[in-house]
Amino acid sequence: MRTRTLGSTGPVVSALGLGAMGMSDLYGPADEADGIATIHAALDAGVSLIDTGDFYASGHNEMLIGRALKGRDRDQVALSVKLGALRGPAAGGLGAAAAPPPAKAALA
């Protein structure tokens, strides 16, 4: 698997990443076992970058990734987490909150 360095001093990650959005939300019903199997297959193929967002299924996506990484070498995986999008209980968009205070809260 080819790799890339993020920025000038950032981590080295696989050139291909795995987008996890559809494993929890947005494209219809998702099967957790399939999502975990997909993450495992990607890791086994050398993918070391997984992309998620704190607003994918109200945090469920991050928890799914956590379950998939259990028992794996977490130091070998980089997570890219988008933040700032606001969603309501019915999964509707409510806007964005990317100013410094909400961004700091999301990173805490």
C-alpha positions in Angstrom: 0.0 0.0 0.0 1.4 3.4 -0.9 1.6 5.9 1.9 1.5 9.7 2.3 2.7 12.0 5.0 0.0 14.4 6.2 1.4 17.9 6.1 5.2 18.4 6.5 5.5 16.6 9.8 2.2 14.7 10.2 1.6 11.0 10.4 2.2 8.6 7.6 -1.0 7.1 6.4 -2.1 4.9 3.5 -2.8 6.7 0.2 -6.2 5.2 0.2 -8.5 5.8 3.2 -11.8 4.2 4.2 -14.8 6.5 4.5 -17.1 5.1 7.2 -20.2 7.4 6.8 -22.4 4.8 5.2 -21.6 2.2 7.9 -24.0 3.9 10.3 -26.1 6.5 8.5 -27.1 8.5 5.5 -27.5 5.8 2.9 -30.2 3.8 4.6 -30.1 1.0 7.1 -26.7 -0.2 8.0 -25.6 -3.5 9.4 -23.0 -3.3 12.2 -21.4 -6.7 11.5 -20.9 -5.7 7.8 -19.4 -2.3 8.9 -16.9 -4.1 11.3 -16.1 -6.7 8.6 -15.4 -3.9 6.1 -13.1 -2.0 8.5 -11.2 -5.3 9.3 -10.9 -6.0 5.5 -9.5 -2.5 4.9 -7.0 -2.8 7.7 -5.9 -6.2 6.6 -5.3 -4.7 3.1 -3.1 -2.0 4.5 -5.5 0.9 4.8 -4.4 2.9 7.8 -6.7 6.0 7.5 -10.4 5.9 8.5 -12.6 8.9 7.9 -15.7 9.6 10.1 -17.7 12.5 11.5 -19.0 13.1 15.0 -22.4 13.7 13.4 -22.7 10.4 11.6 -25.6 8.8 13.4 -25.1 11.1 16.4 -21.7 9.5 17.3 -22.7 5.9 16.5 -20.1 5.8 13.6 -17.2 6.6 16.0 -18.4 4.0 18.4 -18.6 1.4 15.6 -15.1 2.2 14.6 -14.0 1.8 18.2 -15.6 -1.7 18.3 -13.9 -2.6 15.0 -10.5 -1.5 16.3 -10.8 -3.5 19.6 -8.0 -6.0 19.7 -6.1 -4.2 16.8 -3.0 -2.2 17.0 -4.6 1.3 17.4 -1.2 3.0 16.8 -1.4 1.7 13.2 -4.6 3.6 12.4 -5.2 7.3 11.9 -8.7 8.6 12.3 -9.9 11.7 10.4 -12.9 13.1 12.2 -15.0 15.9 10.8 -16.8 18.1 13.2 -19.1 21.1 13.2 -22.2 19.9 11.4 -25.3 19.9 13.5 -28.1 17.3 13.0 -31.4 17.0 14.6 -33.1 13.8 16.0 -34.7 13.1 12.6 -31.2 13.3 10.9 -32.0 16.6 9.4 -29.3 19.2 9.0 -29.5 22.1 11.5 -26.5 24.1 10.3 -22.9 24.3 11.4 -21.0 25.1 14.6 -17.4 25.4 13.7 -16.4 28.4 15.6 -13.7 27.9 18.2 -15.8 27.1 21.3 -17.9 24.3 19.6 -14.8 23.0 17.9 -12.9 22.8 21.2 -15.9 21.0 22.8 -15.9 18.5 19.9 -12.2 17.8 20.4 -12.4 17.4 24.2 
